[in-house]
Amino acid sequence: MLKKLLVIAGITLSGSAFTHVATAAGDAEAGKAKAGVCAACHGVAGVSSLPANPHLAGQVPGYIRGQLKAFKTGERKNPIMMAQAAGLSDEDMADLDAYYATLTPSTQVNLTEADVEMAAAGERLYRGGYADRGISACMGCHGPSGHGISIHYPRVAGQHKEYLEQQLLSFKKGDRAGHNQIMAMVAFGLSEQQIKELSAYMAGLR
């Protein structure tokens, strides 16, 4: 049953990921003025120096807004982010989203030789999926270069491999569901080694 669900999900997403319409855009200048508190964890220009914290610069429009809403409602769990999002209005979230979408994505590459070797296996998963578990290619939702496609399918290129691995493990364990639980189903079918390989590959994309 899991295999059937994943195959159907992959086919549906690869065909419909381009049809989502972003919600009303925020004010990037207003978002810049509100982003000061975010810089401590995510960097002054949205490029985080902390491996456990994601880069925000260049994220697809709408995604950050959606995640902030999820933190505010408790749908997504993280004590720090839940506290930060608690006082944000919908306008604040839209403004922050618009601001980070205008910034230049990270160009840092922090991969070891071991990471580069794992990335080769990760590329096969990202581009070809995992037929044994009926998992479709990651690029069907996140794009061939990992730049994301719509508000539900974020930019994964150039993220810290540690952060990517942490999030995939959270999906696998059921601690995070994601859009329509697609990522929870996908990650559940991956081994922890495959998650490491995928994370290394995505971290090296530009």
N, C-alpha and C positions, 0 to 999 in steps of 0.2 A: 504493500500500500504506500509506504514511504517513497519507494522508487517511482511509482506512478504519479504521486503528487509532485515530486520534484521535476519530473519530465514535463508535466503539464504546466507547472509554474514557470519553468525555463522558456517553454515555447510562448506562453502568454506574455511574459515580460519582454522577451526579445522583440516581439511584434508590437507591443503597446507602450514601451518605455518612452517613446518619442511623443506620445499624445497628451501627457500631463500638462496642464496649464498652470503656471505659477500664480500664486496669490498676489494681491496688490503689492507693488514694490514699496520699500521704505525709502527714507532719505539718507543717502550715504554720508553727507556732511554732518547730519545730526547724529548718525551712528558713530562717526569718528569721535565726536565730543563725549559720547556715552561709553566709549570702549576703554577708557583709562583703567578701570578696575580689572578688565579682562587681560591686560598686558602682563600682569604678574605671572600668570600661568601659561598664556598663549603667545607671548611676545609682543613687542611694541607694534610691529607690522604684521601681526598674525602668524608669525613663524616662531614656533615654540622651541626653546633650547632644552626642554625637559622631555625625555623619551616617553614618559607616561601620559603626556598631554598632547592633544592633536594640534597640528597646524590648522589655522582657520582661513588663512589667506587664499583667495582664489576658489573658495568652495562654491559649488553650484548655487545659484540664487534660490532661496526658499528652504534649503536644507537646514541651515543654522536656526532659522526661525522655527522650523518644525521641531528641532531637537530641544530648543529652549522651552517650547510649549510642553514637550514631553517631560522635561525635568520639573517644570512648574506644577504639572498635574500629578507627578509621581509615577507616570507611566514608565519613565526611564529613571533608574536609581543611581544616584551618586550624591553623597551628602553635601559636598562642596558646591556642585552645580545646582542642586536642588535649592540650596540656600541663596545662591546668586540669582537664580531665576524667579524666586518667590516674589520679589518686589518689582519685576518687570511688567510693563503693560504690553499689549499687543503691538502698539506703535513702537515701543522700545525695541522689541524683538525684531520687528520689520526693519528698523533703522540699522541695528547692529548687523543683521543679515545683509542688507544692501552695502554697508561699508566693507565688510570682509570680502564680499564678492568682487569688489573693485581692486583688491590688493593683489600683488604679484605672488604667485605660489612659491613655495620653498624650492630652492635648487640644491639644497644640501644633499650630499650622499655620504651616509655613515654606515657603510656595509663592510664587514670583515671578509677575508677570503672564504671563510666557511659559509658566510651568508650568500656570497656570489655563487658558490657551488649549489647551495640549496635553491637559489633563485631559478636555476635551470629547470628543476623539477616543478617549481612554482609556476613557471611560464606555461608548462604543459597543462596544468590545472586551470590557470586563468584563461587560456585561449581555447583549450579543448574540453574542459570539464572533466568529470570523473564518471565514465560510463558504468563502472561496476556498481555504483550507487544511484545511477540515473541523474547525476548532477550536471546541469548545463554549464557552459563556459561563463565565467565571471564577467567577461567583457560584454556579454549580452545586455547587462544592466549598467555596468560601470564604464563602458566604452573601451575600444581597443587600446587606448593610451591611458586608461584609468582616470580620465578627466571628469567622469560623471556624466549623467544624461539629463536628469530632472530632479525635482525636489526630493524624491524618494531614493534616488540612486546617486550617492555622493561621490565626490572626487576622492579617490584612494591613492592616486599617484603621489609619490614623494612623502607620504606620511611616515612617521617613525615606525619602524618595524615592530618595536616593542608595543606601541599603542595598537597597531593593527592586530597583532597576536592576542593582546589582551581582550580586544573587542570580539574577535572571532571565538575565543574561548568562552566569553560571556554568552554569546549566541548559542554555542554548543551546549553549555550547561543549563540553558534556559533562563539565565539571569537577565537577558535582554532579548526582546522579540523582534523589533524592527518592523518595517512596512509589511503588513499582511503576514507576518511571521516567516517571510521568505528566507531571510538570513538565518533564522533559527533552524529551519529545516535543512538548509544547505550545510551549515556548520556542523549540525548533528551527524551528518554523514561523512565528515572528514576526520581523519586521525589527528592527533596533536602534532605529529611530524609533518603532515600535509599542511596544517595551519601555519607552522613555522616556515615552510617552503613558500607558501602563498604570500605570507607577510613580507618575506625577504624580497620576493619578486616585485610586489606592489610598491614597496619602499624605494625601489630603484627606478621605477617608471618616471618619466618626465613629460 
